[in-house]
């Protein structure tokens, strides 16, 4: 056995962690500030001729900005500029050249855009998103969010990485690299999310090191294994060190963690959280210097709860994110523009809301050049009609007009041909696969809560049939739920009970099952549950609902999570499936039927969840039986 030594360091590095590659400049450099942000990024060697910022390119930029020596590429006039540095709204022209903002003076330009009094904002930034949850490939996702004013996202591809490992990360990086949407990646830290799951891959710090210096990699993705951090697990800590030793942000994920345990979690170098669901959590994290990313997604909606906790004193440490958002919701409600509308409707100063959605996110993740309209910054900006409805009129990416009045103006290259597929491998299910014997008359039940990822650990008296098997018909309000391993056809399957889902006369099954993305199925009868799972396997992954023997389906061939099909068509299909889930299957209107179900398999968010190995108590981080007596 290797000798365990006190956390955190031995001879200049984490004992037991991989020996990370070093270059001469980094070896003698001072360690980066663990809090992340722009100021923490180590200075790189001076650029050489041919680099993006070589001397000739810089001279051209200065010539354009100085005026007279070279015309600007674009001049925007009659705009009211939202200044996120000073909180002002200024009427001033804005010149753009070589993809950068040049300044605020009338100058000769190759093209002029008259804003006609519209407000000019920096391009919006989603500080934490799983693109896979939109069910669209990165290019298709860009086509959804760019017309809504989002020009940058910080994406954690741990969904596809849990299915396809390194291949999945490469696909997301390359598919998003040349888009007008800036797709920054955080490397998945938890594949699998816990050692108690059965994912399609296992990724170590040594493997992730391959990507760490990629300019599109902004840090290490959300560290969901908070017990591993707090107890000093060496493999977990080595991934954190991979990020901090390279001057990059380590994203957090520790729902409900407070006090000394939160201190132990953050002292490792983690500097953000998007899991605050109460004002107490929010303030505990802010007081420790953490960036709080206020989430408003499809399943988890925390903005209305947390926004009252934002004050002039702490607003610069807050940003907005979606985390998980369906394409249907983006089409219907919007993306980050929806966050702005909600915040302003609740009384937040519009300029402060814009700052949280731009500059704060850029500084949090060290996105150099992003988040503001100022000389030398990247010319990502949007024109909106007003600071209340935030209807996006025009979207500029690196100074190029890419979207107008809700539509893209240029085609987006979708490299879906190289997408990983054929990811559903299920051992054939017997007709009695979902039998659930209960002998005590009392069962542990997952308590689903609408608009929340948190569940309750309930105990309910249950009735069984003559054979001692649980039957939904004898227990109104309860559904069966199962998680089936689908990566290696091991036959592993956990069966449990769920309250609050409300499904009647059918079943729902999906290969979107955070974070290992096995198959999760819920229903009130075994026949429809079996039908849904078998149909899901036949289509190669996606979402299936069964109602009295009839099925509806949405195929997601990319890792069982995404598709390169037209997002509008996907959205319409999903919209119809959601309608049917509420009307035919009686799932309550307050419950998002598919995304809510997908989080019932995530054993890092309290209290009770289900994996392919059985019920898991997140509070004790241990498996428990269905029998409660």
C-alpha positions as CSV (number, residue, x, y, z in Angstrom):
1,X,0.0,0.0,0.0
2,X,1.3,3.5,-0.8
3,X,2.0,5.6,2.2
4,X,-0.7,8.2,3.0
5,X,0.6,11.5,4.0
6,X,-1.1,14.6,5.2
7,X,-3.0,16.7,2.7
8,X,-2.1,18.7,0.7
9,X,1.5,18.7,-0.5
10,X,4.6,16.5,-0.5
11,X,7.8,17.8,-2.1
12,X,6.0,20.5,-4.0
13,X,3.2,18.4,-5.4
14,X,0.1,16.5,-4.2
15,X,1.3,13.1,-2.9
16,X,-0.3,10.4,-5.1
17,X,-1.3,12.9,-7.8
18,X,0.0,12.7,-11.3
19,X,3.3,14.4,-12.0
20,X,2.0,17.1,-14.4
21,X,4.1,18.2,-17.3
22,X,5.9,21.5,-16.7
23,X,7.7,23.9,-19.0
24,X,10.6,26.0,-17.8
25,X,8.5,29.2,-17.5
26,X,5.9,27.5,-15.3
27,X,8.4,25.7,-13.2
28,X,9.9,28.9,-11.8
29,X,6.7,30.9,-11.8
30,X,4.8,31.7,-8.6
31,X,1.7,29.6,-8.0
32,X,-1.6,31.0,-9.4
33,X,-4.1,32.6,-7.1
34,X,-6.5,29.8,-6.2
35,X,-9.6,32.0,-6.6
36,X,-9.4,32.0,-10.4
37,X,-10.5,35.0,-12.5
38,X,-8.6,37.0,-15.0
39,X,-5.8,38.2,-12.7
40,X,-5.0,34.6,-11.7
41,X,-4.0,33.5,-15.2
42,X,-0.3,33.1,-15.5
43,X,1.4,35.3,-18.1
44,X,2.4,33.5,-21.2
45,X,5.6,33.9,-23.2
46,X,5.6,36.8,-25.6
47,X,3.7,36.0,-28.9
48,X,5.8,35.2,-31.9
49,X,5.3,36.4,-35.5
50,X,2.4,34.4,-36.9
51,X,0.5,34.2,-33.7
52,X,-2.9,35.8,-33.4
53,X,-1.4,38.8,-31.7
54,X,1.9,39.2,-33.6
55,X,3.4,42.6,-33.9
56,X,1.9,43.3,-37.3
57,X,-1.6,42.4,-36.2
58,X,-1.2,44.6,-33.2
59,X,0.0,47.5,-35.3
60,X,-3.0,47.1,-37.6
61,X,-5.3,47.2,-34.6
62,X,-3.7,50.4,-33.2
63,X,-3.8,52.0,-36.6
64,X,-7.5,51.3,-36.9
65,X,-8.1,52.6,-33.4
66,X,-6.1,55.8,-33.9
67,X,-8.1,56.8,-36.9
68,X,-6.8,58.3,-40.1
69,X,-4.2,55.7,-40.8
70,X,-6.6,52.8,-41.4
71,X,-10.4,52.7,-41.5
72,X,-12.4,50.7,-38.9
73,X,-14.2,47.6,-40.2
74,X,-17.5,48.7,-38.5
75,X,-18.9,51.8,-36.9
76,X,-22.1,51.5,-34.8
77,X,-23.8,54.9,-34.3
78,X,-26.8,56.1,-32.4
79,X,-26.4,53.4,-29.8
80,X,-26.9,53.6,-26.0
81,X,-23.9,51.7,-24.7
82,X,-24.3,49.8,-21.4
83,X,-21.0,50.3,-19.6
84,X,-20.5,47.4,-17.2
85,X,-17.4,49.0,-15.7
86,X,-19.1,52.2,-14.5
87,X,-22.8,51.3,-14.4
88,X,-23.5,54.1,-16.9
89,X,-25.5,54.2,-20.1
90,X,-23.8,56.4,-22.6
91,X,-24.8,57.6,-26.1
92,X,-21.6,57.1,-28.1
93,X,-20.4,55.6,-31.3
94,X,-18.5,52.3,-31.1
95,X,-15.9,51.3,-33.7
96,X,-14.8,47.8,-34.4
97,X,-11.8,46.3,-36.3
98,X,-10.1,43.0,-36.6
99,X,-12.7,41.4,-34.3
100,X,-12.0,43.9,-31.5
101,X,-13.6,47.0,-30.1
102,X,-11.4,50.0,-31.1
103,X,-13.0,52.8,-29.2
104,X,-15.7,55.4,-28.8
105,X,-15.2,58.0,-31.5
106,X,-16.6,58.8,-34.9
107,X,-14.1,57.4,-37.4
108,X,-13.9,56.3,-41.0
109,X,-15.3,52.8,-41.4
110,X,-15.9,50.3,-44.1
111,X,-19.5,49.8,-42.8
112,X,-21.8,51.7,-40.6
113,X,-24.7,50.4,-38.6
114,X,-27.3,52.8,-37.2
115,X,-28.6,51.5,-33.9
116,X,-31.5,53.9,-34.0
117,X,-31.4,54.4,-30.2
118,X,-31.2,50.7,-29.3
119,X,-29.1,49.6,-26.4
120,X,-25.7,48.1,-27.1
121,X,-24.7,45.3,-24.6
122,X,-21.7,43.0,-24.4
123,X,-22.5,39.5,-25.7
124,X,-24.3,37.5,-23.0
125,X,-22.4,34.6,-21.2
126,X,-23.8,31.4,-19.8
127,X,-21.5,30.7,-16.9
128,X,-22.3,27.0,-16.6
129,X,-24.2,24.9,-19.2
130,X,-24.3,21.3,-20.3
131,X,-24.9,21.6,-24.0
132,X,-26.0,18.0,-24.1
133,X,-29.1,18.9,-22.1
134,X,-30.4,20.9,-25.0
135,X,-30.4,17.6,-26.9
136,X,-28.6,19.5,-29.7
137,X,-25.1,19.1,-31.1
138,X,-22.8,22.1,-30.3
139,X,-23.4,23.7,-33.7
140,X,-27.2,23.2,-33.5
141,X,-27.1,24.6,-30.0
142,X,-25.2,27.7,-31.3
143,X,-28.0,28.2,-33.8
144,X,-30.5,28.3,-30.9
145,X,-28.7,30.6,-28.5
146,X,-26.9,33.1,-30.7
147,X,-30.1,34.8,-32.0
148,X,-31.0,35.1,-28.3
149,X,-27.9,37.2,-27.6
150,X,-25.6,34.6,-26.1
151,X,-22.2,34.8,-27.6
152,X,-20.2,32.7,-25.1
153,X,-20.8,29.7,-22.9
154,X,-18.8,27.8,-20.3
155,X,-19.8,24.2,-21.1
156,X,-19.1,21.1,-19.0
157,X,-19.3,18.1,-21.3
158,X,-19.5,15.6,-18.4
159,X,-22.7,14.1,-19.9
160,X,-21.1,12.8,-23.1
161,X,-17.9,12.1,-21.2
162,X,-19.8,9.7,-19.0
163,X,-20.9,7.8,-22.1
164,X,-17.8,8.0,-24.4
165,X,-15.0,9.3,-22.2
166,X,-12.1,11.1,-24.0
167,X,-13.8,10.6,-27.4
168,X,-16.8,12.5,-26.1
169,X,-14.7,15.5,-24.9
170,X,-12.8,15.6,-28.2
171,X,-16.0,15.7,-30.1
172,X,-17.4,18.6,-28.0
173,X,-14.1,20.6,-28.3
174,X,-13.8,20.1,-32.1
175,X,-17.5,20.5,-32.9
176,X,-17.5,23.8,-31.1
177,X,-14.1,25.2,-31.9
178,X,-14.9,27.2,-35.0
179,X,-18.4,28.4,-34.3
180,X,-19.3,32.0,-33.9
181,X,-20.5,31.0,-30.5
182,X,-17.5,30.9,-28.1
183,X,-17.7,27.4,-26.5
184,X,-15.3,27.2,-23.6
185,X,-15.0,23.8,-22.0
186,X,-14.4,22.8,-18.4
187,X,-12.9,19.3,-18.2
188,X,-15.3,16.8,-16.5
189,X,-14.0,16.1,-13.0
190,X,-16.4,13.3,-12.1
191,X,-16.5,10.5,-14.7
192,X,-18.2,8.7,-13.1
193,X,-19.8,11.2,-10.6
194,X,-19.2,8.8,-7.8
195,X,-17.4,5.4,-7.4
196,X,-20.9,3.9,-6.8
197,X,-22.1,4.3,-10.4
198,X,-21.7,2.4,-13.7
199,X,-20.8,4.9,-16.4
200,X,-19.4,4.3,-19.9
201,X,-16.0,5.6,-19.0
202,X,-13.6,6.4,-16.1
203,X,-11.4,9.5,-16.5
204,X,-8.3,10.2,-14.4
205,X,-6.3,13.4,-14.0
206,X,-3.5,11.9,-16.1
207,X,-5.9,11.5,-19.0
208,X,-7.5,14.9,-18.7
209,X,-4.0,16.6,-18.7
210,X,-4.1,16.1,-22.5
211,X,-6.6,18.9,-22.8
212,X,-5.6,21.3,-20.0
213,X,-3.6,23.8,-22.1
214,X,-6.1,24.0,-24.9
215,X,-7.1,27.7,-25.2
216,X,-10.8,26.6,-25.3
217,X,-10.4,24.8,-21.9
218,X,-11.3,27.3,-19.1
219,X,-10.9,25.0,-16.2
220,X,-12.0,21.8,-14.4
221,X,-15.7,21.0,-14.4
222,X,-18.0,20.9,-11.4
223,X,-16.5,18.8,-8.6
224,X,-19.6,16.8,-7.6
225,X,-17.8,14.3,-5.4
226,X,-17.8,16.7,-2.5
227,X,-17.3,13.9,0.1
228,X,-14.2,12.9,-1.8
229,X,-12.9,16.5,-1.5
230,X,-13.7,16.9,2.2
231,X,-12.2,13.5,3.1
232,X,-9.1,14.1,1.1
233,X,-9.4,11.5,-1.6
234,X,-6.2,11.6,-3.6
235,X,-7.7,10.9,-7.0
236,X,-10.2,13.7,-6.5
237,X,-7.7,16.2,-5.2
238,X,-5.3,15.4,-8.2
239,X,-8.0,16.6,-10.6
240,X,-8.4,19.9,-8.6
241,X,-4.6,20.3,-8.6
242,X,-4.5,19.7,-12.4
243,X,-6.6,22.9,-12.8
244,X,-5.1,25.1,-10.1
245,X,-1.5,24.3,-11.1
246,X,-2.3,25.5,-14.6
247,X,-3.9,28.7,-13.4
248,X,-7.4,27.6,-14.3
249,X,-10.7,27.7,-12.5
250,X,-12.1,24.7,-10.7
251,X,-15.9,24.7,-10.8
252,X,-17.9,23.7,-7.7
253,X,-20.9,21.5,-6.9
254,X,-21.7,21.0,-3.2
255,X,-25.4,21.3,-2.5
256,X,-26.2,22.0,1.2
257,X,-22.6,22.1,2.3
258,X,-22.1,24.7,5.0
259,X,-19.7,25.6,7.8
260,X,-16.5,23.7,8.4
261,X,-17.2,21.2,5.6
262,X,-17.7,24.0,3.1
263,X,-14.3,25.4,4.3
264,X,-12.6,22.0,3.7
265,X,-14.2,21.9,0.3
266,X,-13.1,25.4,-0.8
267,X,-9.6,25.3,0.6
268,X,-8.8,22.9,-2.1
269,X,-9.0,25.7,-4.7
270,X,-12.6,25.4,-5.9
271,X,-14.0,28.8,-6.5
272,X,-17.6,28.6,-7.9
273,X,-20.9,27.1,-7.2
274,X,-24.2,26.9,-9.1
275,X,-26.0,24.6,-6.5
276,X,-27.2,27.2,-4.0
277,X,-30.9,26.7,-3.4
278,X,-31.3,28.9,-0.3
279,X,-30.1,32.4,0.7
280,X,-28.2,30.8,3.6
281,X,-26.1,28.7,1.2
282,X,-25.6,31.7,-1.1
283,X,-24.3,34.0,1.7
284,X,-22.1,31.2,3.2
285,X,-20.4,30.8,-0.2
286,X,-20.2,34.6,-0.9
287,X,-18.5,35.2,2.4
288,X,-15.9,32.7,1.5
289,X,-15.1,34.4,-1.8
290,X,-17.0,32.0,-4.0
291,X,-18.6,33.1,-7.3
292,X,-22.3,32.2,-7.0
293,X,-23.8,31.3,-10.4
294,X,-27.5,31.8,-10.1
295,X,-29.2,29.0,-12.0
296,X,-32.5,29.1,-14.0
297,X,-32.8,25.9,-16.1
298,X,-35.5,23.6,-17.2
299,X,-35.7,21.5,-14.1
300,X,-33.9,23.6,-11.4
301,X,-35.1,27.1,-11.1
302,X,-33.3,29.1,-8.3
303,X,-33.3,32.7,-9.6
304,X,-36.5,33.9,-7.8
305,X,-35.2,32.5,-4.5
306,X,-31.6,33.8,-4.8
307,X,-32.0,37.2,-6.5
308,X,-33.2,38.9,-3.3
309,X,-29.8,38.0,-1.8
310,X,-27.9,40.0,-4.4
311,X,-26.8,43.3,-3.0
312,X,-24.6,46.2,-4.3
313,X,-21.9,44.8,-2.1
314,X,-21.8,41.3,-3.4
315,X,-23.3,41.6,-7.0
316,X,-19.8,41.5,-8.6
317,X,-19.4,38.0,-7.2
318,X,-22.7,36.7,-8.8
319,X,-23.4,35.5,-12.4
320,X,-26.1,33.7,-14.2
321,X,-26.2,30.2,-15.7
322,X,-28.7,27.7,-17.1
323,X,-26.9,24.4,-16.1
324,X,-29.5,22.3,-18.0
325,X,-32.0,23.7,-20.5
326,X,-34.1,21.9,-23.1
327,X,-34.2,23.2,-26.7
328,X,-37.9,23.6,-26.3
329,X,-37.5,26.0,-23.4
330,X,-34.9,28.0,-25.3
331,X,-37.2,28.3,-28.3
332,X,-40.2,29.3,-26.1
333,X,-38.6,31.4,-23.4
334,X,-35.1,32.2,-24.4
335,X,-31.6,31.6,-23.0
336,X,-29.7,34.2,-21.0
337,X,-32.0,36.9,-22.3
338,X,-34.7,35.1,-20.2
339,X,-32.5,35.5,-17.1
340,X,-32.3,39.3,-17.7
341,X,-36.1,39.6,-18.2
342,X,-36.7,37.7,-14.9
343,X,-34.2,39.7,-12.9
344,X,-35.4,43.1,-14.1
345,X,-39.0,42.1,-13.5
346,X,-38.1,41.3,-9.9
347,X,-36.7,44.8,-9.5
348,X,-33.0,44.4,-10.2
349,X,-31.2,47.4,-11.8
350,X,-30.9,46.5,-15.5
351,X,-27.2,47.5,-15.8
352,X,-26.4,45.3,-12.7
353,X,-28.3,42.4,-14.3
354,X,-26.3,42.9,-17.6
355,X,-23.1,43.0,-15.6
356,X,-23.9,39.7,-13.9
357,X,-24.6,38.2,-17.3
358,X,-21.4,39.4,-19.0
359,X,-18.4,40.9,-17.1
360,X,-18.9,38.8,-13.9
361,X,-19.0,35.5,-15.8
362,X,-15.9,36.5,-17.9
363,X,-13.9,37.5,-14.9
364,X,-15.0,34.4,-12.9
365,X,-13.7,32.0,-15.6
366,X,-10.8,34.1,-16.9
367,X,-12.3,34.6,-20.3
368,X,-9.9,37.2,-21.5
369,X,-11.4,39.9,-23.8
370,X,-15.0,38.9,-23.0
371,X,-17.7,40.5,-21.1
372,X,-17.4,44.3,-21.8
373,X,-17.5,46.9,-24.5
374,X,-14.0,48.6,-24.3
375,X,-11.0,49.1,-26.5
376,X,-9.1,45.8,-27.0
377,X,-12.0,43.6,-25.9
378,X,-13.5,41.0,-28.3
379,X,-16.2,42.6,-30.3
380,X,-19.0,40.3,-29.1
381,X,-22.1,42.5,-28.6
382,X,-25.8,42.7,-29.1
383,X,-28.4,45.4,-29.8
384,X,-31.7,45.2,-27.8
385,X,-34.8,47.3,-28.0
386,X,-35.0,48.1,-24.3
387,X,-33.7,47.0,-20.9
388,X,-36.9,45.4,-19.8
389,X,-37.9,42.9,-22.5
390,X,-34.4,42.5,-23.9
391,X,-35.7,41.7,-27.4
392,X,-32.5,41.0,-29.4
393,X,-32.3,42.9,-32.6
394,X,-28.8,42.2,-33.8
395,X,-25.9,39.9,-32.6
396,X,-22.3,40.5,-33.4
397,X,-19.6,37.9,-32.8
398,X,-16.0,39.2,-33.2
399,X,-17.5,42.2,-35.0
400,X,-19.4,40.1,-37.5
401,X,-23.2,40.3,-37.8
402,X,-24.2,36.7,-37.2
403,X,-27.9,36.9,-36.2
404,X,-30.8,39.4,-36.6
405,X,-34.4,39.5,-35.4
406,X,-34.3,36.0,-34.0
407,X,-32.6,34.2,-37.0
408,X,-29.1,33.2,-37.9
409,X,-27.6,34.9,-40.9
410,X,-24.9,32.4,-41.7
411,X,-24.8,28.5,-41.9
412,X,-23.2,26.7,-39.0
413,X,-20.8,23.8,-39.7
414,X,-22.1,20.8,-37.9
415,X,-19.4,18.1,-37.7
416,X,-22.0,15.5,-36.7
417,X,-20.5,13.0,-39.0
418,X,-17.7,12.4,-36.4
419,X,-20.1,12.2,-33.5
420,X,-19.9,9.2,-31.2
421,X,-23.0,6.9,-31.5
422,X,-24.1,3.3,-30.9
423,X,-24.0,3.8,-27.2
424,X,-27.0,1.7,-26.0
425,X,-26.0,-1.8,-25.0
426,X,-28.6,-3.5,-22.7
427,X,-28.9,-7.0,-21.6
428,X,-32.3,-8.4,-22.7
429,X,-35.0,-7.8,-20.0
430,X,-37.2,-10.6,-18.8
431,X,-40.9,-10.0,-18.6
432,X,-40.7,-9.9,-14.8
433,X,-37.6,-7.6,-14.7
434,X,-39.4,-4.9,-12.7
435,X,-40.9,-7.2,-10.0
436,X,-40.4,-5.5,-6.6
437,X,-41.0,-7.7,-3.5
438,X,-41.6,-5.8,-0.2
439,X,-42.1,-7.9,2.9
440,X,-42.2,-5.3,5.7
441,X,-45.1,-3.2,4.5
442,X,-42.9,-0.1,4.6
443,X,-40.7,1.2,1.8
444,X,-38.2,3.9,1.2
445,X,-39.5,6.3,-1.5
446,X,-37.8,9.0,-3.5
447,X,-39.8,12.2,-3.0
448,X,-39.7,14.3,-6.2
449,X,-40.0,18.1,-5.7
450,X,-41.2,20.2,-8.5
451,X,-38.6,22.7,-10.0
452,X,-35.9,21.2,-7.8
453,X,-33.1,18.7,-8.1
454,X,-33.4,17.9,-4.4
455,X,-35.4,14.9,-3.4
456,X,-36.8,13.7,-0.1
457,X,-36.0,10.4,1.6
458,X,-39.5,9.3,2.5
459,X,-40.9,6.2,4.2
460,X,-44.3,5.1,3.1
461,X,-46.7,2.2,4.1
462,X,-47.2,0.1,1.0
463,X,-49.5,-2.7,0.0
464,X,-48.5,-5.8,-2.0
465,X,-50.4,-8.4,-4.0
466,X,-50.8,-12.0,-3.0
467,X,-47.3,-12.8,-4.2
468,X,-45.8,-10.1,-2.0
469,X,-45.0,-7.8,-5.0
470,X,-45.6,-4.1,-5.0
471,X,-48.3,-2.9,-7.4
472,X,-48.9,0.7,-8.3
473,X,-52.7,0.0,-8.6
474,X,-52.7,-0.8,-4.9
475,X,-50.7,2.3,-3.9
476,X,-52.1,5.6,-5.4
477,X,-49.5,8.3,-5.8
478,X,-46.5,6.0,-6.1
479,X,-44.8,4.9,-9.3
480,X,-42.1,2.3,-9.9
481,X,-38.7,3.7,-11.1
482,X,-35.8,1.7,-12.4
483,X,-32.2,2.5,-13.6
484,X,-30.7,0.0,-16.1
485,X,-27.0,-0.1,-17.0
486,X,-26.7,0.6,-20.7
487,X,-23.0,0.9,-21.5
488,X,-21.7,-2.6,-21.2
489,X,-24.8,-4.8,-21.0
490,X,-23.9,-5.9,-17.5
491,X,-27.6,-6.5,-16.6
492,X,-27.3,-4.3,-13.5
493,X,-30.6,-2.8,-12.5
494,X,-31.9,-0.9,-9.5
495,X,-35.7,-0.8,-8.9
496,X,-37.4,1.6,-6.4
497,X,-40.4,3.8,-5.8
498,X,-41.0,7.5,-6.5
499,X,-43.7,9.9,-5.1
500,X,-44.6,13.2,-6.7
501,X,-44.1,12.1,-10.4
502,X,-47.8,11.4,-10.6
503,X,-47.7,9.2,-13.8
504,X,-50.8,7.2,-14.7
505,X,-51.6,4.6,-17.4
506,X,-48.1,4.3,-18.9
507,X,-44.4,4.9,-18.6
508,X,-41.5,7.2,-19.5
509,X,-38.0,6.0,-20.3
510,X,-34.8,7.9,-21.3
511,X,-31.1,7.5,-21.8
512,X,-30.7,11.0,-20.3
513,X,-30.0,10.0,-16.7
514,X,-27.5,12.2,-15.0
515,X,-24.7,11.7,-14.8
516,X,-23.8,8.2,-15.8
517,X,-26.6,8.2,-18.4
518,X,-27.9,4.7,-18.0
519,X,-31.6,4.1,-18.8
520,X,-34.1,5.5,-16.3
521,X,-37.7,4.5,-16.6
522,X,-40.8,5.2,-14.4
523,X,-44.3,4.0,-14.8
524,X,-47.4,2.6,-13.1
525,X,-47.4,-0.8,-14.9
526,X,-44.6,-3.2,-15.9
527,X,-45.9,-3.8,-19.4
528,X,-45.5,-0.2,-20.5
529,X,-42.2,0.1,-18.7
530,X,-40.8,-2.9,-20.6
531,X,-42.2,-1.5,-23.9
532,X,-40.6,1.9,-23.3
533,X,-37.2,0.5,-22.5
534,X,-37.2,-1.9,-25.5
535,X,-38.2,0.8,-27.9
536,X,-35.5,3.1,-26.4
537,X,-32.8,0.5,-27.0
538,X,-34.0,-0.1,-30.6
539,X,-33.8,3.6,-31.5
540,X,-30.3,4.0,-30.1
541,X,-31.2,6.2,-27.2
542,X,-33.4,9.2,-26.6
543,X,-36.8,9.7,-24.9
544,X,-39.8,7.3,-25.1
545,X,-43.2,7.5,-23.5
546,X,-45.7,4.6,-23.5
547,X,-49.4,5.1,-22.9
548,X,-51.6,2.0,-22.8
549,X,-49.3,0.2,-25.3
550,X,-48.8,3.1,-27.7
551,X,-45.4,4.8,-27.9
552,X,-44.0,8.2,-28.7
553,X,-40.3,8.8,-29.2
554,X,-37.5,11.3,-29.8
555,X,-34.3,9.7,-31.1
556,X,-31.0,11.1,-29.8
557,X,-28.3,9.1,-31.7
558,X,-25.3,11.1,-30.4
559,X,-24.4,9.2,-27.2
560,X,-28.1,8.8,-26.5
561,X,-28.1,12.5,-25.5
562,X,-28.1,14.7,-28.6
563,X,-29.0,15.0,-32.2
564,X,-27.9,17.0,-35.2
565,X,-31.5,17.3,-36.4
566,X,-33.1,20.7,-36.9
567,X,-33.6,22.0,-33.3
568,X,-37.0,23.5,-34.2
569,X,-38.3,20.1,-35.3
570,X,-36.8,18.5,-32.2
571,X,-38.4,21.3,-30.1
572,X,-41.8,20.7,-31.7
573,X,-41.5,16.9,-31.1
574,X,-40.5,17.4,-27.5
575,X,-43.2,20.0,-27.0
576,X,-45.8,17.4,-28.2
577,X,-44.3,14.7,-26.0
578,X,-44.4,17.0,-23.0
579,X,-48.0,17.9,-23.7
580,X,-48.9,14.2,-23.9
581,X,-47.0,13.4,-20.7
582,X,-49.1,16.0,-18.9
583,X,-52.5,15.2,-20.5
584,X,-52.3,11.5,-21.2
585,X,-50.0,10.3,-18.4
586,X,-51.3,12.9,-15.9
587,X,-47.9,14.1,-14.8
588,X,-48.5,17.3,-12.9
589,X,-48.0,20.6,-14.8
590,X,-45.4,21.7,-12.2
591,X,-43.2,18.7,-13.0
592,X,-41.0,18.8,-16.2
593,X,-41.7,15.1,-17.1
594,X,-38.4,14.2,-18.8
595,X,-35.7,16.4,-17.3
596,X,-37.1,15.8,-13.8
597,X,-36.9,12.1,-14.3
598,X,-33.4,12.3,-15.6
599,X,-32.1,13.7,-12.3
600,X,-33.6,10.9,-10.2
601,X,-30.4,8.9,-11.0
602,X,-27.9,11.5,-9.8
603,X,-26.4,10.3,-6.5
604,X,-24.7,13.6,-5.6
605,X,-27.7,15.7,-4.9
606,X,-29.6,14.9,-1.7
607,X,-31.4,13.1,-0.4
608,X,-32.4,9.8,-2.0
609,X,-31.6,8.7,-5.6
610,X,-31.5,5.5,-7.6
611,X,-28.6,4.0,-9.5
612,X,-28.2,0.7,-11.4
613,X,-26.9,-0.8,-8.2
614,X,-29.9,0.3,-6.0
615,X,-31.2,3.1,-3.8
616,X,-28.5,5.6,-2.7
617,X,-28.7,7.9,0.4
618,X,-26.8,11.0,-0.6
619,X,-26.7,12.3,3.0
620,X,-24.8,9.2,4.2
621,X,-23.2,8.5,0.8
622,X,-24.2,4.8,1.1
623,X,-26.7,2.4,-0.5
624,X,-29.9,1.5,1.4
625,X,-32.5,-1.1,0.9
626,X,-36.1,-0.6,-0.3
627,X,-37.3,-2.1,2.9
628,X,-37.8,0.7,5.5
629,X,-38.7,-1.4,8.5
